Amino acid sequence: MPIYEYRCGSCGFEKEYLQKVNDAPVAACPACGSNVYTKLISAAGFQLKGSGWYATDFKNGAKPKPKPDAETAAATKSETTSTTAPAAGAASPACTTD
């Protein structure tokens, strides 16, 4: 259940109430009995920051791909250049059978 804050417009009395969302707002100030007792707009009582449950527990499980370091990138590049097809018109090695 949310906590709602109220302030009296006559005497300035403030109080928090634990109420259901469907409950009617408190109409009269408990300090002076005035009908100028209004619900205040306030910020939520929690923050989502850091590496909490929302970032780790309820995702689809896919982990981000690690960035390749310089050695891995260089090795991958040399493999792709050495396995390329020979140029057109180049002679292929002869196959011999005994």
PyRosetta script that sets phi, psi and omega in degrees:
from pyrosetta import init, pose_from_sequence

init()
pose = pose_from_sequence("MPIYEYRCGSCGFEKEYLQKVNDAPVAACPACGSNVYTKLISAAGFQLKGSGWYATDFKNGAKPKPKPDAETAAATKSETTSTTAPAAGAASPACTTD")
pose.set_psi(1, 139.3)
pose.set_omega(1, -179.8)
pose.set_phi(2, -78.0)
pose.set_psi(2, 158.2)
pose.set_omega(2, 175.7)
pose.set_phi(3, -103.3)
pose.set_psi(3, 124.8)
pose.set_omega(3, 179.7)
pose.set_phi(4, -108.5)
pose.set_psi(4, 141.6)
pose.set_omega(4, 177.5)
pose.set_phi(5, -102.3)
pose.set_psi(5, 138.9)
pose.set_omega(5, 178.1)
pose.set_phi(6, -126.1)
pose.set_psi(6, 149.7)
pose.set_omega(6, 176.1)
pose.set_phi(7, -138.5)
pose.set_psi(7, 139.2)
pose.set_omega(7, 177.8)
pose.set_phi(8, -85.9)
pose.set_psi(8, 130.7)
pose.set_omega(8, 178.5)
pose.set_phi(9, -75.4)
pose.set_psi(9, -18.5)
pose.set_omega(9, -178.8)
pose.set_phi(10, -87.9)
pose.set_psi(10, -54.8)
pose.set_omega(10, -174.4)
pose.set_phi(11, -105.1)
pose.set_psi(11, -11.5)
pose.set_omega(11, 178.7)
pose.set_phi(12, 83.5)
pose.set_psi(12, 7.6)
pose.set_omega(12, 179.4)
pose.set_phi(13, -63.9)
pose.set_psi(13, 134.6)
pose.set_omega(13, 178.4)
pose.set_phi(14, -122.1)
pose.set_psi(14, 142.0)
pose.set_omega(14, 178.2)
pose.set_phi(15, -154.0)
pose.set_psi(15, 150.1)
pose.set_omega(15, 176.2)
pose.set_phi(16, -103.8)
pose.set_psi(16, 142.1)
pose.set_omega(16, 179.4)
pose.set_phi(17, -128.9)
pose.set_psi(17, 136.0)
pose.set_omega(17, 174.5)
pose.set_phi(18, -90.5)
pose.set_psi(18, 109.1)
pose.set_omega(18, -174.8)
pose.set_phi(19, -131.9)
pose.set_psi(19, 156.1)
pose.set_omega(19, 171.4)
pose.set_phi(20, -75.0)
pose.set_psi(20, 159.8)
pose.set_omega(20, 179.4)
pose.set_phi(21, -64.0)
pose.set_psi(21, -34.4)
pose.set_omega(21, -177.7)
pose.set_phi(22, -81.7)
pose.set_psi(22, -12.9)
pose.set_omega(22, -178.1)
pose.set_phi(23, -64.1)
pose.set_psi(23, 146.5)
pose.set_omega(23, 176.3)
pose.set_phi(24, -70.3)
pose.set_psi(24, 145.6)
pose.set_omega(24, 178.5)
pose.set_phi(25, -66.3)
pose.set_psi(25, 151.5)
pose.set_omega(25, 177.7)
pose.set_phi(26, -68.9)
pose.set_psi(26, 129.3)
pose.set_omega(26, -172.2)
pose.set_phi(27, -96.9)
pose.set_psi(27, -35.7)
pose.set_omega(27, -173.8)
pose.set_phi(28, -112.1)
pose.set_psi(28, 142.4)
pose.set_omega(28, 178.0)
pose.set_phi(29, -70.3)
pose.set_psi(29, 129.0)
pose.set_omega(29, 179.2)
pose.set_phi(30, -72.2)
pose.set_psi(30, -18.7)
pose.set_omega(30, -178.1)
pose.set_phi(31, -84.5)
pose.set_psi(31, -48.9)
pose.set_omega(31, -175.2)
pose.set_phi(32, -115.7)
pose.set_psi(32, -10.5)
pose.set_omega(32, 178.8)
pose.set_phi(33, 81.5)
pose.set_psi(33, 7.2)
pose.set_omega(33, -179.3)
pose.set_phi(34, -70.4)
pose.set_psi(34, 152.9)
pose.set_omega(34, 177.5)
pose.set_phi(35, -91.2)
pose.set_psi(35, 10.6)
pose.set_omega(35, -179.2)
pose.set_phi(36, -98.8)
pose.set_psi(36, 41.8)
pose.set_omega(36, -178.8)
pose.set_phi(37, -98.1)
pose.set_psi(37, 110.2)
pose.set_omega(37, -172.3)
pose.set_phi(38, -117.6)
pose.set_psi(38, 149.9)
pose.set_omega(38, 177.5)
pose.set_phi(39, -78.5)
pose.set_psi(39, 134.8)
pose.set_omega(39, 179.5)
pose.set_phi(40, -94.0)
pose.set_psi(40, 154.7)
pose.set_omega(40, 173.0)
pose.set_phi(41, -92.2)
pose.set_psi(41, 126.4)
pose.set_omega(41, -178.6)
pose.set_phi(42, -134.9)
pose.set_psi(42, 164.3)
pose.set_omega(42, -179.5)
pose.set_phi(43, -75.3)
pose.set_psi(43, 158.8)
pose.set_omega(43, 177.4)
pose.set_phi(44, -66.2)
pose.set_psi(44, 155.0)
pose.set_omega(44, -176.4)
pose.set_phi(45, -91.7)
pose.set_psi(45, 21.5)
pose.set_omega(45, 177.7)
pose.set_phi(46, -145.7)
pose.set_psi(46, 160.1)
pose.set_omega(46, 179.0)
pose.set_phi(47, -130.4)
pose.set_psi(47, 142.6)
pose.set_omega(47, 175.6)
pose.set_phi(48, -107.8)
pose.set_psi(48, 99.9)
pose.set_omega(48, 178.5)
pose.set_phi(49, -150.9)
pose.set_psi(49, 161.2)
pose.set_omega(49, -179.7)
pose.set_phi(50, 82.0)
pose.set_psi(50, -159.2)
pose.set_omega(50, -178.5)
pose.set_phi(51, -105.8)
pose.set_psi(51, 60.9)
pose.set_omega(51, -176.9)
pose.set_phi(52, -85.3)
pose.set_psi(52, -167.6)
pose.set_omega(52, -174.8)
pose.set_phi(53, -59.1)
pose.set_psi(53, -36.3)
pose.set_omega(53, -176.5)
pose.set_phi(54, -67.1)
pose.set_psi(54, -24.2)
pose.set_omega(54, -178.3)
pose.set_phi(55, -92.9)
pose.set_psi(55, -20.9)
pose.set_omega(55, -173.4)
pose.set_phi(56, -118.3)
pose.set_psi(56, -33.9)
pose.set_omega(56, -169.7)
pose.set_phi(57, -92.0)
pose.set_psi(57, -29.3)
pose.set_omega(57, -171.9)
pose.set_phi(58, -114.3)
pose.set_psi(58, 22.1)
pose.set_omega(58, 175.5)
pose.set_phi(59, -91.1)
pose.set_psi(59, 172.4)
pose.set_omega(59, -175.6)
pose.set_phi(60, -73.6)
pose.set_psi(60, -1.1)
pose.set_omega(60, 176.8)
pose.set_phi(61, 92.3)
pose.set_psi(61, -7.0)
pose.set_omega(61, 179.3)
pose.set_phi(62, -74.8)
pose.set_psi(62, 123.8)
pose.set_omega(62, 179.3)
pose.set_phi(63, -92.7)
pose.set_psi(63, 147.0)
pose.set_omega(63, 178.4)
pose.set_phi(64, -65.6)
pose.set_psi(64, 145.5)
pose.set_omega(64, 179.8)
pose.set_phi(65, -71.6)
pose.set_psi(65, 134.0)
pose.set_omega(65, 178.9)
pose.set_phi(66, -69.8)
pose.set_psi(66, 146.8)
pose.set_omega(66, 178.1)
pose.set_phi(67, -73.0)
pose.set_psi(67, 134.4)
pose.set_omega(67, -180.0)
pose.set_phi(68, -70.9)
pose.set_psi(68, 140.7)
pose.set_omega(68, 177.1)
pose.set_phi(69, -83.1)
pose.set_psi(69, 178.6)
pose.set_omega(69, -173.8)
pose.set_phi(70, -63.1)
pose.set_psi(70, -40.2)
pose.set_omega(70, -178.5)
pose.set_phi(71, -66.6)
pose.set_psi(71, -43.5)
pose.set_omega(71, -179.2)
pose.set_phi(72, -65.4)
pose.set_psi(72, -41.3)
pose.set_omega(72, 179.6)
pose.set_phi(73, -65.4)
pose.set_psi(73, -40.0)
pose.set_omega(73, 179.8)
pose.set_phi(74, -67.5)
pose.set_psi(74, -40.7)
pose.set_omega(74, 179.6)
pose.set_phi(75, -65.6)
pose.set_psi(75, -40.8)
pose.set_omega(75, 179.0)
pose.set_phi(76, -64.6)
pose.set_psi(76, -39.2)
pose.set_omega(76, -179.2)
pose.set_phi(77, -67.6)
pose.set_psi(77, -41.9)
pose.set_omega(77, -179.1)
pose.set_phi(78, -67.6)
pose.set_psi(78, -33.1)
pose.set_omega(78, 178.2)
pose.set_phi(79, -67.1)
pose.set_psi(79, -39.6)
pose.set_omega(79, -178.0)
pose.set_phi(80, -71.3)
pose.set_psi(80, -32.5)
pose.set_omega(80, 179.8)
pose.set_phi(81, -76.6)
pose.set_psi(81, -30.6)
pose.set_omega(81, -178.3)
pose.set_phi(82, -81.9)
pose.set_psi(82, -17.3)
pose.set_omega(82, -178.3)
pose.set_phi(83, -103.9)
pose.set_psi(83, 17.4)
pose.set_omega(83, 178.9)
pose.set_phi(84, -76.5)
pose.set_psi(84, 157.5)
pose.set_omega(84, -178.9)
pose.set_phi(85, -71.0)
pose.set_psi(85, 150.8)
pose.set_omega(85, 179.0)
pose.set_phi(86, -68.0)
pose.set_psi(86, 155.6)
pose.set_omega(86, -178.5)
pose.set_phi(87, -65.7)
pose.set_psi(87, 157.6)
pose.set_omega(87, -179.5)
pose.set_phi(88, -65.0)
pose.set_psi(88, 137.6)
pose.set_omega(88, 178.4)
pose.set_phi(89, 89.1)
pose.set_psi(89, -6.3)
pose.set_omega(89, 179.9)
pose.set_phi(90, -77.7)
pose.set_psi(90, 144.9)
pose.set_omega(90, -178.1)
pose.set_phi(91, -78.1)
pose.set_psi(91, 136.6)
pose.set_omega(91, 176.7)
pose.set_phi(92, -91.5)
pose.set_psi(92, 153.6)
pose.set_omega(92, -178.7)
pose.set_phi(93, -64.9)
pose.set_psi(93, 143.8)
pose.set_omega(93, -177.9)
pose.set_phi(94, -77.5)
pose.set_psi(94, 138.8)
pose.set_omega(94, 177.0)
pose.set_phi(95, -95.6)
pose.set_psi(95, 130.3)
pose.set_omega(95, 177.8)
pose.set_phi(96, -117.8)
pose.set_psi(96, 143.5)
pose.set_omega(96, 176.4)
pose.set_phi(97, -122.0)
pose.set_psi(97, 141.6)
pose.set_omega(97, -179.5)
pose.set_phi(98, -95.3)
pose.dump_pdb("model.pdb")
